[in-house]
Amino acid sequence: MWIKLIAILGFSLFLANPVHSQDVFEAARTGNVQRLKELMVLKKDTISALDNRGFDPLMIACYRGQTKCAKFLVQNGADVNRASAEGSALQAACYQNNTELATVLVKKGAELNAQGPDGNTALMYAVLNQNEKLVKILVKAGSDLSKKNADNQTAYSLAMTQANTEIQKWVKI
């Protein structure tokens, strides 16, 4: 009887522990790489799952600034070019002004010129954030300087609304 009671109590504590009940999306949102590893042991393609908004774990990690988690996902086969209603993982990293993560995604072949619902590209977000280092990385990697967003603006026209003349030079067509 005691053994059964202890087993039930132990199982209840296991389920009550948020680390054990954490799904792949929560793990990505909170940066819990260990939990991602555990979930991948259970089901390898869990990193390709989509939540009810159409976001995969990589997109969530990028929007939440969870660089270590996003790197882990990329290293383990996450699709760096999977688009969502809000854009791509690279756009998310650039929107969040995360140069380190954006660089990882570019090196893994992320689509440089993908456009989100507002038409902005990763380069446009880097310009708007006045991130000169990221602008240089994206331009050198081959970002299309002639792309226009929903407001008919290019990276250059966006740069002209900012004070950084170096960025203006980098994105001038």
C-alpha positions as CSV (number, residue, x, y, z in Angstrom):
1,M,0.0,0.0,0.0
2,W,2.8,2.4,1.0
3,I,4.7,1.7,-2.2
4,K,1.6,2.4,-4.3
5,L,0.9,5.7,-2.4
6,I,4.6,6.8,-2.8
7,A,4.4,5.9,-6.5
8,I,1.2,7.9,-7.0
9,L,2.6,10.9,-5.0
10,G,5.9,10.8,-7.0
11,F,4.1,10.7,-10.3
12,S,1.9,13.6,-9.2
13,L,4.9,15.7,-8.3
14,F,6.5,14.7,-11.6
15,L,3.4,16.1,-13.5
16,A,3.2,19.2,-11.3
17,N,6.8,20.1,-12.1
18,P,6.7,22.6,-14.9
19,V,10.0,21.4,-16.4
20,H,8.5,18.0,-17.0
21,S,5.2,19.3,-18.4
22,Q,6.9,22.0,-20.5
23,D,6.1,21.7,-24.3
24,V,8.5,22.5,-27.1
25,F,7.0,26.0,-27.6
26,E,7.4,26.9,-23.9
27,A,10.9,25.5,-23.9
28,A,11.8,27.7,-26.9
29,R,10.1,30.8,-25.4
30,T,12.0,30.4,-22.1
31,G,15.3,29.2,-23.6
32,N,15.2,25.8,-22.0
33,V,17.7,23.9,-24.1
34,Q,17.8,21.0,-21.8
35,R,14.1,20.5,-22.2
36,L,14.4,20.7,-26.0
37,K,17.0,17.9,-25.8
38,E,14.6,15.8,-23.7
39,L,11.8,16.4,-26.1
40,M,13.9,15.6,-29.1
41,V,14.8,12.2,-27.6
42,L,11.1,11.5,-27.3
43,K,10.4,12.7,-30.9
44,K,13.2,13.9,-33.1
45,D,11.0,16.1,-35.3
46,T,9.4,17.9,-32.4
47,I,11.5,21.0,-33.3
48,S,9.5,21.2,-36.5
49,A,6.1,21.4,-34.8
50,L,3.9,24.4,-35.3
51,D,1.8,26.1,-32.6
52,N,-1.7,27.3,-33.1
53,R,-0.4,30.6,-34.6
54,G,1.8,28.9,-37.1
55,F,5.1,29.5,-35.2
56,D,7.7,26.9,-34.9
57,P,10.1,26.7,-31.9
58,L,12.9,28.5,-33.8
59,M,10.6,31.5,-34.6
60,I,9.6,31.7,-31.0
61,A,13.1,31.5,-29.8
62,C,14.2,34.3,-32.2
63,Y,11.3,36.6,-31.2
64,R,12.1,36.0,-27.5
65,G,15.8,36.6,-27.9
66,Q,16.7,33.1,-26.8
67,T,20.0,32.9,-28.7
68,K,21.4,29.7,-27.1
69,C,18.1,27.9,-27.7
70,A,17.8,29.2,-31.3
71,K,21.4,28.0,-32.0
72,F,20.6,24.6,-30.6
73,L,17.5,24.4,-32.8
74,V,19.4,25.4,-35.9
75,Q,22.3,23.0,-35.2
76,N,19.7,20.2,-34.9
77,G,17.9,20.8,-38.2
78,A,15.3,23.5,-37.6
79,D,14.2,25.0,-40.9
80,V,15.8,28.5,-41.0
81,N,13.5,29.5,-43.8
82,R,10.1,28.4,-42.5
83,A,7.8,31.4,-42.8
84,S,5.0,32.4,-40.5
85,A,2.3,35.0,-40.7
86,E,4.8,37.3,-39.0
87,G,7.7,36.6,-41.3
88,S,10.9,34.5,-40.9
89,A,13.3,33.6,-38.1
90,L,15.9,36.0,-39.6
91,Q,13.4,38.8,-39.6
92,A,12.5,38.1,-36.0
93,A,16.2,38.1,-35.0
94,C,16.7,41.4,-36.9
95,Y,13.5,42.9,-35.5
96,Q,14.8,42.0,-32.0
97,N,18.2,43.6,-32.9
98,N,20.0,40.3,-32.2
99,T,23.2,40.5,-34.3
100,E,24.6,37.2,-33.0
101,L,21.5,35.2,-33.8
102,A,21.0,36.9,-37.2
103,T,24.6,36.0,-38.1
104,V,24.0,32.3,-37.3
105,L,20.8,32.3,-39.4
106,V,22.6,34.0,-42.3
107,K,25.4,31.5,-42.2
108,K,22.9,28.6,-42.2
109,G,21.3,30.0,-45.4
110,A,18.4,32.0,-44.2
111,E,16.5,33.8,-46.9
112,L,17.8,37.3,-46.8
113,N,15.0,39.0,-48.8
114,A,11.9,37.4,-47.2
115,Q,9.2,40.0,-46.5
116,G,6.8,40.0,-43.6
117,P,3.2,41.3,-43.5
118,D,4.5,44.9,-43.5
119,G,6.8,44.1,-46.4
120,N,9.9,44.7,-44.3
121,T,13.0,42.6,-44.8
122,A,15.6,41.6,-42.3
123,L,17.8,44.4,-43.7
124,M,15.0,47.0,-43.2
125,Y,14.7,46.0,-39.5
126,A,18.5,46.3,-39.1
127,V,18.3,49.8,-40.6
128,L,15.4,50.8,-38.4
129,N,17.3,49.5,-35.3
130,Q,20.4,51.5,-36.5
131,N,22.5,48.4,-36.2
132,E,25.4,49.1,-38.4
133,K,27.2,45.8,-37.8
134,L,24.1,43.8,-38.8
135,V,23.4,46.0,-41.8
136,K,26.9,45.3,-43.1
137,I,26.5,41.5,-42.5
138,L,23.2,41.5,-44.4
139,V,24.5,43.6,-47.3
140,K,27.7,41.6,-47.7
141,A,25.6,38.4,-47.6
142,G,23.6,39.7,-50.6
143,S,20.4,41.4,-49.3
144,D,18.4,43.0,-52.1
145,L,18.7,46.8,-51.7
146,S,15.9,47.4,-54.1
147,K,13.2,45.6,-52.2
148,K,10.3,47.8,-51.1
149,N,8.0,47.4,-48.1
150,A,4.2,47.9,-47.9
151,D,4.8,51.7,-47.7
152,N,7.0,51.6,-50.8
153,Q,10.2,52.2,-48.9
154,T,13.6,50.7,-49.5
155,A,16.2,50.1,-46.8
156,Y,17.8,53.3,-48.1
157,S,14.7,55.4,-47.8
158,L,14.3,54.1,-44.3
159,A,18.0,54.9,-43.5
160,M,17.5,58.4,-44.7
161,T,15.0,59.0,-41.9
162,Q,17.8,58.1,-39.4
163,A,20.9,59.9,-38.5
164,N,23.5,57.2,-39.2
165,T,25.3,58.2,-42.4
166,E,27.4,55.0,-42.4
167,I,24.3,52.9,-42.7
168,Q,23.0,55.2,-45.4
169,K,26.2,54.5,-47.4
170,W,25.8,50.8,-46.9
171,V,22.3,50.6,-48.2
172,K,22.4,53.2,-51.0
173,I,21.4,51.8,-54.3
